[in-house]
């Protein structure tokens, strides 16, 4: 099973530990940051599905961080829930204007926290219990399995992650450097040629079920998953 990954950005250690404790108990994988610069590093390296961002942080406000993240196209899959101790109307509006998907006012119960997270993940389509079907291919995200007309296709871990990324972002072209960032993680120093190697392996595995045409090379631009025209 692959659990959703959640980044907790909160400088107050007891609160952060409490949140992490409840998230782990609910089955989420957690990452922790005490300030925005660590948060940005983890976002780039680990690509969490959701970030819980506290309003009051030492180096930048949670609001500024949220605005910054939402402006960057690299984070279009990232859901953000803001945590705030200030419940007045202005803050709520500003919180939502920043691009945050939801906000939670402190103090909150663990149950409320988990149910808000589930709702936001469901809306953002990141909840890992779905099956993505495109053309003859079916990607079972919870089961970490890929099949074509019901026949299982065995993939290496990198090929699986590559196919998962492409199938959840179909009909868009990604260049090698974007694929490295999104599939391997930023700050992982591998050559761009590595992408080609894994695309080749992925195509070879898909070819067994005649599904390799879905991974298309767009000359001079990169790769795209497309099941149309088949
Ligand atoms: Ca704080």
py3Dmol code that shows the C-alpha trace and the ligand (Angstrom):
import py3Dmol

protein = """\
ATOM      1  CA  UNK A   1       0.000   0.000   0.000  1.00  0.00           C
ATOM      2  CA  UNK A   2       1.280   3.485  -0.648  1.00  0.00           C
ATOM      3  CA  UNK A   3       0.094   5.963   1.939  1.00  0.00           C
ATOM      4  CA  UNK A   4      -0.493   9.605   1.190  1.00  0.00           C
ATOM      5  CA  UNK A   5       2.467  11.706   2.270  1.00  0.00           C
ATOM      6  CA  UNK A   6       1.759  14.755   4.417  1.00  0.00           C
ATOM      7  CA  UNK A   7       4.168  17.558   5.269  1.00  0.00           C
ATOM      8  CA  UNK A   8       3.571  19.280   8.605  1.00  0.00           C
ATOM      9  CA  UNK A   9       4.967  22.831   8.689  1.00  0.00           C
ATOM     10  CA  UNK A  10       4.790  24.057  12.274  1.00  0.00           C
ATOM     11  CA  UNK A  11       7.515  25.559  14.465  1.00  0.00           C
ATOM     12  CA  UNK A  12       5.909  24.721  17.804  1.00  0.00           C
ATOM     13  CA  UNK A  13       7.362  21.300  18.465  1.00  0.00           C
ATOM     14  CA  UNK A  14       4.670  19.919  20.848  1.00  0.00           C
ATOM     15  CA  UNK A  15       1.909  20.825  18.360  1.00  0.00           C
ATOM     16  CA  UNK A  16       3.872  19.397  15.455  1.00  0.00           C
ATOM     17  CA  UNK A  17       4.523  16.162  17.321  1.00  0.00           C
ATOM     18  CA  UNK A  18       0.876  15.874  18.291  1.00  0.00           C
ATOM     19  CA  UNK A  19      -0.205  16.320  14.667  1.00  0.00           C
ATOM     20  CA  UNK A  20       2.404  13.855  13.384  1.00  0.00           C
ATOM     21  CA  UNK A  21       1.315  11.324  15.993  1.00  0.00           C
ATOM     22  CA  UNK A  22      -2.324  11.455  14.885  1.00  0.00           C
ATOM     23  CA  UNK A  23      -1.443  11.425  11.185  1.00  0.00           C
ATOM     24  CA  UNK A  24       0.781   8.363  11.587  1.00  0.00           C
ATOM     25  CA  UNK A  25      -1.902   6.620  13.566  1.00  0.00           C
ATOM     26  CA  UNK A  26      -4.349   7.336  10.734  1.00  0.00           C
ATOM     27  CA  UNK A  27      -1.927   5.639   8.316  1.00  0.00           C
ATOM     28  CA  UNK A  28      -0.332   8.669   6.673  1.00  0.00           C
ATOM     29  CA  UNK A  29       3.352   8.989   5.947  1.00  0.00           C
ATOM     30  CA  UNK A  30       4.625  12.216   7.531  1.00  0.00           C
ATOM     31  CA  UNK A  31       7.363  14.777   6.944  1.00  0.00           C
ATOM     32  CA  UNK A  32       8.166  17.583   9.360  1.00  0.00           C
ATOM     33  CA  UNK A  33       9.419  21.126   8.929  1.00  0.00           C
ATOM     34  CA  UNK A  34       9.859  23.839  11.555  1.00  0.00           C
ATOM     35  CA  UNK A  35      10.198  26.661   9.060  1.00  0.00           C
ATOM     36  CA  UNK A  36       9.477  27.555   5.447  1.00  0.00           C
ATOM     37  CA  UNK A  37      12.957  26.925   4.102  1.00  0.00           C
ATOM     38  CA  UNK A  38      13.020  23.331   5.379  1.00  0.00           C
ATOM     39  CA  UNK A  39       9.450  22.957   4.106  1.00  0.00           C
ATOM     40  CA  UNK A  40      10.422  24.042   0.603  1.00  0.00           C
ATOM     41  CA  UNK A  41      13.359  21.660   0.570  1.00  0.00           C
ATOM     42  CA  UNK A  42      11.139  18.726   1.619  1.00  0.00           C
ATOM     43  CA  UNK A  43       8.462  19.686  -0.894  1.00  0.00           C
ATOM     44  CA  UNK A  44      10.995  19.547  -3.695  1.00  0.00           C
ATOM     45  CA  UNK A  45      12.688  16.348  -2.520  1.00  0.00           C
ATOM     46  CA  UNK A  46       9.768  14.294  -1.259  1.00  0.00           C
ATOM     47  CA  UNK A  47       6.760  15.612  -3.177  1.00  0.00           C
ATOM     48  CA  UNK A  48       4.125  15.167  -0.479  1.00  0.00           C
ATOM     49  CA  UNK A  49       0.442  15.066  -1.459  1.00  0.00           C
ATOM     50  CA  UNK A  50      -0.617  17.595   1.132  1.00  0.00           C
ATOM     51  CA  UNK A  51       0.979  20.239   3.341  1.00  0.00           C
ATOM     52  CA  UNK A  52      -0.423  21.390   6.670  1.00  0.00           C
ATOM     53  CA  UNK A  53       0.945  24.911   7.014  1.00  0.00           C
ATOM     54  CA  UNK A  54       0.775  26.871  10.239  1.00  0.00           C
ATOM     55  CA  UNK A  55       0.043  30.593   9.961  1.00  0.00           C
ATOM     56  CA  UNK A  56       2.812  31.718  12.303  1.00  0.00           C
ATOM     57  CA  UNK A  57       6.244  30.512  11.217  1.00  0.00           C
ATOM     58  CA  UNK A  58       9.657  31.996  12.012  1.00  0.00           C
ATOM     59  CA  UNK A  59      11.045  32.826   8.564  1.00  0.00           C
ATOM     60  CA  UNK A  60       7.957  33.622   6.502  1.00  0.00           C
ATOM     61  CA  UNK A  61       4.243  33.536   7.289  1.00  0.00           C
ATOM     62  CA  UNK A  62       2.318  30.402   6.372  1.00  0.00           C
ATOM     63  CA  UNK A  63       0.165  32.617   4.178  1.00  0.00           C
ATOM     64  CA  UNK A  64       3.157  33.850   2.182  1.00  0.00           C
ATOM     65  CA  UNK A  65       4.455  30.311   1.872  1.00  0.00           C
ATOM     66  CA  UNK A  66       1.087  29.101   0.580  1.00  0.00           C
ATOM     67  CA  UNK A  67       0.907  31.932  -1.983  1.00  0.00           C
ATOM     68  CA  UNK A  68       4.423  31.186  -3.120  1.00  0.00           C
ATOM     69  CA  UNK A  69       3.777  27.453  -3.485  1.00  0.00           C
ATOM     70  CA  UNK A  70       0.497  27.896  -5.330  1.00  0.00           C
ATOM     71  CA  UNK A  71       2.126  30.271  -7.817  1.00  0.00           C
ATOM     72  CA  UNK A  72       4.591  27.559  -8.825  1.00  0.00           C
ATOM     73  CA  UNK A  73       3.261  25.148 -11.440  1.00  0.00           C
ATOM     74  CA  UNK A  74       5.490  22.436  -9.981  1.00  0.00           C
ATOM     75  CA  UNK A  75       3.076  22.275  -7.048  1.00  0.00           C
ATOM     76  CA  UNK A  76      -0.165  21.932  -8.953  1.00  0.00           C
ATOM     77  CA  UNK A  77      -0.760  18.548  -7.305  1.00  0.00           C
ATOM     78  CA  UNK A  78      -0.089  19.791  -3.789  1.00  0.00           C
ATOM     79  CA  UNK A  79      -3.071  20.341  -1.519  1.00  0.00           C
ATOM     80  CA  UNK A  80      -2.579  22.850   1.294  1.00  0.00           C
ATOM     81  CA  UNK A  81      -4.463  23.162   4.552  1.00  0.00           C
ATOM     82  CA  UNK A  82      -3.632  26.199   6.671  1.00  0.00           C
ATOM     83  CA  UNK A  83      -3.603  26.039  10.427  1.00  0.00           C
ATOM     84  CA  UNK A  84      -4.490  29.243  12.177  1.00  0.00           C
ATOM     85  CA  UNK A  85      -4.987  30.396  15.733  1.00  0.00           C
ATOM     86  CA  UNK A  86      -6.805  33.483  14.524  1.00  0.00           C
ATOM     87  CA  UNK A  87     -10.394  32.759  13.720  1.00  0.00           C
ATOM     88  CA  UNK A  88     -11.666  36.120  12.558  1.00  0.00           C
ATOM     89  CA  UNK A  89     -13.345  36.581   9.220  1.00  0.00           C
ATOM     90  CA  UNK A  90     -10.550  38.523   7.567  1.00  0.00           C
ATOM     91  CA  UNK A  91      -8.071  35.733   8.135  1.00  0.00           C
ATOM     92  CA  UNK A  92     -10.439  33.147   6.731  1.00  0.00           C
ATOM     93  CA  UNK A  93     -10.881  35.117   3.538  1.00  0.00           C
ATOM     94  CA  UNK A  94      -7.160  35.828   3.255  1.00  0.00           C
ATOM     95  CA  UNK A  95      -6.424  32.171   3.916  1.00  0.00           C
ATOM     96  CA  UNK A  96      -8.621  31.057   1.070  1.00  0.00           C
ATOM     97  CA  UNK A  97      -7.350  33.836  -1.226  1.00  0.00           C
ATOM     98  CA  UNK A  98      -3.855  32.527  -0.752  1.00  0.00           C
ATOM     99  CA  UNK A  99      -4.878  29.395  -2.627  1.00  0.00           C
ATOM    100  CA  UNK A 100      -5.086  27.156   0.430  1.00  0.00           C
ATOM    101  CA  UNK A 101      -7.594  24.339  -0.130  1.00  0.00           C
ATOM    102  CA  UNK A 102      -8.944  24.591   3.397  1.00  0.00           C
ATOM    103  CA  UNK A 103      -8.030  25.975   6.788  1.00  0.00           C
ATOM    104  CA  UNK A 104      -8.407  24.681  10.324  1.00  0.00           C
ATOM    105  CA  UNK A 105      -8.640  26.892  13.374  1.00  0.00           C
ATOM    106  CA  UNK A 106      -6.665  25.901  16.460  1.00  0.00           C
ATOM    107  CA  UNK A 107      -7.482  24.202  18.738  1.00  0.00           C
ATOM    108  CA  UNK A 108      -8.849  21.317  16.670  1.00  0.00           C
ATOM    109  CA  UNK A 109      -9.604  17.720  17.475  1.00  0.00           C
ATOM    110  CA  UNK A 110      -7.612  14.896  15.826  1.00  0.00           C
ATOM    111  CA  UNK A 111     -10.859  13.653  14.350  1.00  0.00           C
ATOM    112  CA  UNK A 112     -11.558  17.026  12.714  1.00  0.00           C
ATOM    113  CA  UNK A 113      -8.012  17.214  11.389  1.00  0.00           C
ATOM    114  CA  UNK A 114      -8.181  13.768   9.788  1.00  0.00           C
ATOM    115  CA  UNK A 115     -11.603  14.296   8.264  1.00  0.00           C
ATOM    116  CA  UNK A 116     -10.544  17.643   6.726  1.00  0.00           C
ATOM    117  CA  UNK A 117      -7.422  16.005   5.300  1.00  0.00           C
ATOM    118  CA  UNK A 118      -9.450  13.163   3.818  1.00  0.00           C
ATOM    119  CA  UNK A 119     -11.885  15.618   2.236  1.00  0.00           C
ATOM    120  CA  UNK A 120      -9.126  17.743   0.699  1.00  0.00           C
ATOM    121  CA  UNK A 121      -7.245  14.700  -0.618  1.00  0.00           C
ATOM    122  CA  UNK A 122     -10.448  13.362  -2.120  1.00  0.00           C
ATOM    123  CA  UNK A 123     -11.097  16.687  -3.857  1.00  0.00           C
ATOM    124  CA  UNK A 124      -7.537  16.960  -5.137  1.00  0.00           C
ATOM    125  CA  UNK A 125      -7.727  13.425  -6.503  1.00  0.00           C
ATOM    126  CA  UNK A 126      -4.631  12.417  -4.548  1.00  0.00           C
ATOM    127  CA  UNK A 127      -6.321   9.882  -2.353  1.00  0.00           C
ATOM    128  CA  UNK A 128      -4.501   6.664  -2.959  1.00  0.00           C
ATOM    129  CA  UNK A 129      -7.484   4.383  -3.196  1.00  0.00           C
ATOM    130  CA  UNK A 130      -8.353   5.060  -6.774  1.00  0.00           C
ATOM    131  CA  UNK A 131      -8.022   3.180  -9.988  1.00  0.00           C
ATOM    132  CA  UNK A 132      -7.065   5.151 -13.059  1.00  0.00           C
ATOM    133  CA  UNK A 133      -8.207   3.548 -16.306  1.00  0.00           C
ATOM    134  CA  UNK A 134      -7.004   4.921 -19.632  1.00  0.00           C
ATOM    135  CA  UNK A 135      -7.369   2.957 -22.833  1.00  0.00           C
ATOM    136  CA  UNK A 136      -6.669  -0.706 -22.082  1.00  0.00           C
ATOM    137  CA  UNK A 137      -4.505   0.194 -19.084  1.00  0.00           C
ATOM    138  CA  UNK A 138      -5.665   0.193 -15.520  1.00  0.00           C
ATOM    139  CA  UNK A 139      -3.546   1.587 -12.689  1.00  0.00           C
ATOM    140  CA  UNK A 140      -4.518   0.409  -9.233  1.00  0.00           C
ATOM    141  CA  UNK A 141      -2.826   2.984  -7.018  1.00  0.00           C
ATOM    142  CA  UNK A 142      -3.683   1.342  -3.696  1.00  0.00           C
ATOM    143  CA  UNK A 143      -2.577  -2.069  -4.916  1.00  0.00           C
ATOM    144  CA  UNK A 144       0.504  -0.717  -6.765  1.00  0.00           C
ATOM    145  CA  UNK A 145      -0.537  -2.736  -9.795  1.00  0.00           C
ATOM    146  CA  UNK A 146      -0.882  -2.125 -13.470  1.00  0.00           C
ATOM    147  CA  UNK A 147      -2.901  -4.256 -15.831  1.00  0.00           C
ATOM    148  CA  UNK A 148      -3.933  -4.262 -19.460  1.00  0.00           C
ATOM    149  CA  UNK A 149      -7.251  -5.952 -20.287  1.00  0.00           C
ATOM    150  CA  UNK A 150      -7.056  -7.427 -16.808  1.00  0.00           C
ATOM    151  CA  UNK A 151      -3.613  -8.995 -17.386  1.00  0.00           C
ATOM    152  CA  UNK A 152      -1.098  -7.810 -14.818  1.00  0.00           C
ATOM    153  CA  UNK A 153       2.010  -6.046 -16.125  1.00  0.00           C
ATOM    154  CA  UNK A 154       5.063  -6.341 -13.900  1.00  0.00           C
ATOM    155  CA  UNK A 155       7.047  -3.127 -13.593  1.00  0.00           C
ATOM    156  CA  UNK A 156      10.146  -2.083 -11.678  1.00  0.00           C
ATOM    157  CA  UNK A 157       9.589   0.575  -8.983  1.00  0.00           C
ATOM    158  CA  UNK A 158      10.849   3.453 -11.140  1.00  0.00           C
ATOM    159  CA  UNK A 159       8.826   2.345 -14.169  1.00  0.00           C
ATOM    160  CA  UNK A 160       5.760   2.116 -11.936  1.00  0.00           C
ATOM    161  CA  UNK A 161       6.274   5.645 -10.562  1.00  0.00           C
ATOM    162  CA  UNK A 162       6.887   6.974 -14.064  1.00  0.00           C
ATOM    163  CA  UNK A 163       3.735   5.348 -15.430  1.00  0.00           C
ATOM    164  CA  UNK A 164       1.721   6.492 -12.410  1.00  0.00           C
ATOM    165  CA  UNK A 165       2.853  10.080 -12.938  1.00  0.00           C
ATOM    166  CA  UNK A 166       2.110   9.981 -16.672  1.00  0.00           C
ATOM    167  CA  UNK A 167      -1.287   8.268 -16.257  1.00  0.00           C
ATOM    168  CA  UNK A 168      -2.371  10.756 -13.615  1.00  0.00           C
ATOM    169  CA  UNK A 169      -1.267  13.647 -15.881  1.00  0.00           C
ATOM    170  CA  UNK A 170      -2.328  12.406 -19.317  1.00  0.00           C
ATOM    171  CA  UNK A 171      -2.153  14.310 -22.592  1.00  0.00           C
ATOM    172  CA  UNK A 172       0.474  16.720 -21.320  1.00  0.00           C
ATOM    173  CA  UNK A 173       4.064  16.831 -22.461  1.00  0.00           C
ATOM    174  CA  UNK A 174       6.810  16.718 -19.848  1.00  0.00           C
ATOM    175  CA  UNK A 175      10.444  17.242 -20.672  1.00  0.00           C
ATOM    176  CA  UNK A 176      13.182  15.124 -19.100  1.00  0.00           C
ATOM    177  CA  UNK A 177      14.018  17.636 -16.421  1.00  0.00           C
ATOM    178  CA  UNK A 178      10.358  17.945 -15.380  1.00  0.00           C
ATOM    179  CA  UNK A 179      10.037  14.159 -15.248  1.00  0.00           C
ATOM    180  CA  UNK A 180      13.172  13.925 -13.125  1.00  0.00           C
ATOM    181  CA  UNK A 181      11.733  16.481 -10.695  1.00  0.00           C
ATOM    182  CA  UNK A 182       8.304  14.895 -10.564  1.00  0.00           C
ATOM    183  CA  UNK A 183       9.183  11.204 -10.592  1.00  0.00           C
ATOM    184  CA  UNK A 184      12.690  11.052  -9.118  1.00  0.00           C
ATOM    185  CA  UNK A 185      12.427  14.208  -6.955  1.00  0.00           C
ATOM    186  CA  UNK A 186      14.303  17.494  -7.261  1.00  0.00           C
ATOM    187  CA  UNK A 187      17.840  17.480  -5.885  1.00  0.00           C
ATOM    188  CA  UNK A 188      18.285  13.892  -6.975  1.00  0.00           C
ATOM    189  CA  UNK A 189      21.273  14.159  -9.233  1.00  0.00           C
ATOM    190  CA  UNK A 190      20.763  11.803 -12.096  1.00  0.00           C
ATOM    191  CA  UNK A 191      21.406  12.426 -15.754  1.00  0.00           C
ATOM    192  CA  UNK A 192      18.518  13.287 -18.023  1.00  0.00           C
ATOM    193  CA  UNK A 193      19.419  10.220 -20.082  1.00  0.00           C
ATOM    194  CA  UNK A 194      18.161   8.142 -17.152  1.00  0.00           C
ATOM    195  CA  UNK A 195      14.638   9.181 -18.095  1.00  0.00           C
ATOM    196  CA  UNK A 196      15.072   7.702 -21.564  1.00  0.00           C
ATOM    197  CA  UNK A 197      16.372   4.451 -20.106  1.00  0.00           C
ATOM    198  CA  UNK A 198      13.322   4.036 -17.890  1.00  0.00           C
ATOM    199  CA  UNK A 199      10.906   5.126 -20.610  1.00  0.00           C
ATOM    200  CA  UNK A 200      12.423   2.406 -22.800  1.00  0.00           C
ATOM    201  CA  UNK A 201      11.969  -0.201 -20.059  1.00  0.00           C
ATOM    202  CA  UNK A 202       8.430   0.952 -19.425  1.00  0.00           C
ATOM    203  CA  UNK A 203       7.568   0.726 -23.123  1.00  0.00           C
ATOM    204  CA  UNK A 204       9.093  -2.722 -23.318  1.00  0.00           C
ATOM    205  CA  UNK A 205       6.946  -3.927 -20.415  1.00  0.00           C
ATOM    206  CA  UNK A 206       3.820  -2.356 -21.908  1.00  0.00           C
ATOM    207  CA  UNK A 207       4.596  -3.787 -25.343  1.00  0.00           C
ATOM    208  CA  UNK A 208       3.817  -7.275 -24.034  1.00  0.00           C
ATOM    209  CA  UNK A 209       0.174  -6.155 -23.930  1.00  0.00           C
ATOM    210  CA  UNK A 210       0.429  -3.877 -26.983  1.00  0.00           C
ATOM    211  CA  UNK A 211       0.066  -0.776 -24.825  1.00  0.00           C
ATOM    212  CA  UNK A 212       3.480   0.798 -25.501  1.00  0.00           C
ATOM    213  CA  UNK A 213       2.068   3.363 -27.964  1.00  0.00           C
ATOM    214  CA  UNK A 214       0.510   5.213 -25.034  1.00  0.00           C
ATOM    215  CA  UNK A 215       3.934   6.529 -24.068  1.00  0.00           C
ATOM    216  CA  UNK A 216       4.616   8.999 -26.829  1.00  0.00           C
ATOM    217  CA  UNK A 217       7.818  10.826 -27.658  1.00  0.00           C
ATOM    218  CA  UNK A 218       7.228  14.430 -28.601  1.00  0.00           C
ATOM    219  CA  UNK A 219      10.262  15.420 -30.630  1.00  0.00           C
ATOM    220  CA  UNK A 220      12.308  18.169 -28.990  1.00  0.00           C
ATOM    221  CA  UNK A 221       9.851  18.440 -26.108  1.00  0.00           C
ATOM    222  CA  UNK A 222       9.649  15.268 -24.053  1.00  0.00           C
ATOM    223  CA  UNK A 223       7.168  12.520 -23.320  1.00  0.00           C
ATOM    224  CA  UNK A 224       3.427  12.295 -23.040  1.00  0.00           C
ATOM    225  CA  UNK A 225       0.905   9.652 -22.066  1.00  0.00           C
ATOM    226  CA  UNK A 226      -2.013   9.553 -24.446  1.00  0.00           C
ATOM    227  CA  UNK A 227      -4.591   6.854 -24.890  1.00  0.00           C
ATOM    228  CA  UNK A 228      -6.556   8.726 -27.539  1.00  0.00           C
ATOM    229  CA  UNK A 229      -6.371   7.665 -31.152  1.00  0.00           C
ATOM    230  CA  UNK A 230      -5.982   4.014 -30.204  1.00  0.00           C
TER     231      UNK A 230
END
"""
ligand_1 = """\
1
CA
Ca 3.538 28.302 14.672
"""
view = py3Dmol.view(width=600, height=400)
view.addModel(protein, "pdb")
view.setStyle({"model": 0}, {"cartoon": {"style": "trace"}})
view.addModel(ligand_1, "xyz")
view.setStyle({"model": 1}, {"stick": {}})
view.zoomTo()
view.show()
